[in-house]
Amino acid sequence: MNAITRRRMLLGAFGVGGSLAGIVAADRIAKRYNLIPPDCRGVYGPGETLTYAASRVVVGDAPAREFSRSMISKTPFLNEVAPPNDAYKKLQASGWKLTVDGMVAHPLTLTLADLRAMAVGRQITEVSCEEGWSYVAEWIGTPLRGVLNEAGVLPQARYIVYRSTDTNWWDSLDMAEAHHPQTLLTWGMNDGDLPIGFGGPLRMRVPRQLGYKSIKYIASLTATDSMKGFGKGLGSASPEAGYSWFAGI
Amino acid sequence: MPGRPVLGYSRRVSATATTPQTKATRHTALVRVTHWLTFVCFVALLVSGAEIIVSHPQFYWGETGNVNEKPLFNIPIPTSRDTILNGYSYHWPDGNGWGRYLHFQAAWFVVLAGLLYVVVSLINGHIRKDLVPAPTQRSFAAIFDRAKKYLRRAPVDPAEASSYNVLQRWSYLGVIFILFPLLIWTGLAMSPSFTAAFPWTVELLGGKQSARTLHFFATIALVLFFLIHVTMVALSGFRSRLAAMITGRAPQAKESSR
C-alpha cells in the first residue's frame, strides 16, 4: 500500500464517518427545533424537509413583502370555487361562527362581530398561486395570534389546524407561522367586506406561503401537538392530494 | 518541471506520469459524479418545470400577472387547468403536486452537487487550470478560430484530448457561474417565503412575474447548451466520450489505432 492509497483510504473513512455523524447530528437538531414537516416521509421527503428547515432557519419571522396602494390589482383573478355547500349556507344563515378548541385553556366560539372587535390587521400583499399567476390586494382581518392569545394556546401545542366548511379543504400552520403578525383571519378586502368568491366571510391569509394555504370559509381552529389523527396525519389535505404541506416556495 | 501534470487534469495524471499508461485520466471522480448527478437533476427539473408551466403557460412582466392581465407571451398549448383552456376543449390531468415536490427535491440535489463541485474544484485547481481560458484564449478571435475548426471538421489538437478547448472553457464557465446561479436566483425570487427575508432578490428583477419569465428564458438557454453539448459529444465520438465520463479514462491509444 503506497502513501497515496493510504491517504485516500483515510480520507474516505473520515468522509464516510463524518457524513454519518453529520446526518445524525442534523436529525437531532432538526427534531429539537421542530424543523421536520409532517409530510417528511415518502420519496420527496428529503427535499421537502430541506426546504422547510432552510426556510424556517433563513427566513425566520421576516414579513412578507407589502406593496403601495397603487399596486393593488384592478382586476384580481377570482379562482374557481365550488358553489356554497349546505354547511356554508347553514353557518351563514345562523350567523358565521368560528370555534377554537384543542390544546387551549379556554375553548372559544367567536362571531364575526367578536372578531371585528379585536385588534385589526391590514396588509397589502400578493397572492401567489402554485400555478404561477398572482395578484395584489389589501386584506383586512384579525391577526390569528390575537385569537390564539385569547384562547390561551397551551405551550405544548405545535400546530394550529384550520378547516373550511368545504371538508375537502383543511390545513395547518406551525406555531411560527400561526403567531406571525401577518397571518390574518381575513374578513375585509380592498376596503370592503371579503366577497364570497375570495373566501368571504372568513378566510385564512398566510401571505408568506402560496395561495393554497389561504383557505376560504374558515369555520374552526384546533390547537394540537401532533398531526396524528388529522386526516392521514400529513399536516393538511394538500399532501393527501399530492401537494406539499409547506408552501413557502 | 518534472512531475507537473502535462494536461493539468488531475492528481492521478501526475502520480502516473512516470509510468505512462495507455489510458490517461480524463475526468476525475468528482467531475464524473457531479456531472451525472447534475444530468439526472436537469432532466427532473426540466420535466417537472414543463409540468408546472402547463398549468399556466402565460408569461408576464412586472409584479403581478393573471388571466385578467395582458401576458408578455403565451405558449399556445393545452393546459392542465380548466380556468385557462388556451383555445382547446380539454385539459391535462393536474400534476403540479408531484411536479413541485420533484422540482424542489431535484433543485436541492443539483445545488448541493454544484456547491461540492465548485468548492473542491476551486481548491484543487481544476477551475483555474481547466476552465479559466489561457491569456491567448481571451479574445473573440480565439473563439471564432476554434469554431471554424469545428465547422471544417479539422483534426483535433492533441492537447484537447485531455483538457477543454477554448469554446468548452467559455461555455462551461458561463453555465456554471452565470446560468446556474441565474436559475437559482430567479427560482428563489418567486418564493413568497424567501423574498420575505430577501426582498431585493425579486425587486432587482422587476417583480415576481419578471422573475418567473426570466427563469423560463434561462431554462431555454440551458436547454440550448444541453443540445449543443450532446451534439458536440456525438461529433467527437459519442461512445468514447460517454465512456470517459463514466470510467474517467480516455481510450486514446485504442481509438487512434482503430
Interface residues (C-beta under 8 A of the other chain):
Chain A: I4 Y44 P46 G47 E48 L50 T51 S55 V58 V59 G60 A62 P63 A64 R65 F67 M71 S73 T75 P76 F77 N79 E80 E126 S128 C129 E130 E131 G132 W133 S134 Y135 V136 P207 R208 Q209 L210 S238 A241 G242 Y243 S244 G248 I249
Chain B: A15 I52 I53 S55 H56 Q58 E63 T64 G65 N66 V67 N68 E69 R81 D82 T83 N96 G97 W98 R100 Y101 L102 F104 Q105 A106 A107 W108 F109 L188 M190 S191 P192 S193 F194 T195 A196 A197 P199 V202 K208 Q209 R212
